[in-house]
Amino acid sequence: MNIRKNHAFTLVEIMIVIVIIGLLAAMAIPAFQKVRSNSQDKAVTNNLRQLAAAADQYYLETGNTTVNSSDLVGTNPTQKIIQTVANETYSAVLTKDTPVIASGIAGQRTISYSN
């Protein structure tokens, strides 16, 4: 007697696995995008906080009420190093008692920070 065992998956079993993987991906991708967005917002807010602190220090040292962002950001040891995280742009001119603004975060969001 010759008994043959079949160890292959059926088409139905493979389709069920594909559907389950698709459902898991459909739930995970939006959650990942939300976490990524929150992470970018926190990094940008930290950059804004650093810019605001540098501007406040500049105002105290010079007595001026406005400063160009380019005077605060750079490689000089007294300047801040700001790395963009989502192609955002920061206020070019900072004025005392006004919020620092980052716009175009991931092409769509704007965040402001004030002390």
C-alpha positions as a printed Julia matrix, in Angstrom:
115×3 Matrix{Float64}:
  0.0    0.0    0.0
  1.38   3.39  -1.03
  0.11   6.26   1.18
  0.92   9.73   0.02
  0.92  12.68   2.44
  0.34  16.15   1.09
  2.2   18.84   3.09
  1.36  21.9    0.98
 -0.85  24.87   1.87
 -4.13  25.23   0.04
 -5.05  28.36  -1.86
 -7.71  29.18   0.74
 -5.18  29.03   3.6
 -2.76  31.32   1.76
 -5.56  33.8    0.99
 -6.6   33.87   4.66
 -3.02  34.63   5.72
 -2.81  37.44   3.14
 -6.09  38.95   4.39
 -4.89  38.83   8.0
 -1.6   40.52   7.08
 -3.53  43.18   5.16
 -5.78  43.88   8.15
 -2.8   44.16  10.49
 -1.08  46.57   8.08
 -4.28  48.64   7.76
 -4.32  49.09  11.54
 -0.57  49.64  12.01
  0.15  52.21   9.27
 -2.12  55.01  10.63
 -0.78  54.43  14.14
  2.8   54.66  12.85
  2.02  57.9   10.99
  0.52  59.43  14.15
  3.57  58.5   16.22
  5.86  59.91  13.53
  3.88  63.15  13.39
  3.97  63.54  17.19
  7.72  62.88  17.21
  8.33  65.53  14.53
  6.18  68.05  16.41
  8.14  67.47  19.62
 11.48  67.87  17.84
 10.31  71.09  16.16
  8.97  72.43  19.48
 12.35  71.73  21.06
 14.07  73.65  18.22
 11.64  76.54  18.75
 12.35  76.51  22.49
 16.09  76.69  21.8
 15.63  79.54  19.34
 13.46  81.45  21.81
 16.03  80.97  24.59
 18.86  82.11  22.3
 16.83  85.16  21.26
 16.09  86.03  24.89
 19.79  85.81  25.71
 20.59  87.99  22.69
 18.02  90.6   23.8
 19.52  90.71  27.28
 23.1   91.01  26.05
 22.54  93.59  23.32
 19.44  95.5   24.41
 17.9   94.99  20.96
 14.31  93.83  20.52
 14.75  92.04  17.17
 17.27  89.54  15.85
 17.74  87.59  12.63
 17.55  83.84  13.08
 20.76  83.55  11.08
 22.57  85.41  13.88
 21.46  82.76  16.38
 21.94  79.59  14.33
 25.29  78.35  13.1
 28.5   76.56  13.92
 29.93  79.23  16.21
 30.12  77.9   19.82
 27.83  80.72  20.99
 25.21  79.84  18.37
 22.6   77.1   18.39
 22.66  74.26  15.9
 19.15  73.66  14.58
 18.55  70.57  12.48
 15.31  70.39  10.55
 13.34  67.2   11.01
 10.41  67.6    8.6
 11.52  70.23   6.04
 10.19  73.0    8.25
 11.22  76.64   8.07
 11.68  78.9   11.08
 10.96  82.59  11.54
 13.63  84.65   9.75
 13.33  87.55  12.19
 12.55  87.12  15.87
 10.97  89.94  17.84
 10.8   90.23  21.6
  7.46  89.15  23.16
  6.23  87.45  19.97
  6.12  83.68  19.39
  8.73  81.88  17.34
  7.06  80.1   14.43
  7.96  77.0   12.43
  5.89  76.43   9.32
  5.68  73.81   6.61
  6.26  70.91   8.99
  5.92  67.86   6.76
  4.4   70.27   4.25
  1.25  70.92   6.25
  1.6   71.95   9.9
  2.64  75.12  11.73
  3.81  75.29  15.35
  4.49  78.38  17.42
  6.33  78.69  20.71
  6.4   81.55  23.18
  8.05  81.85  26.57
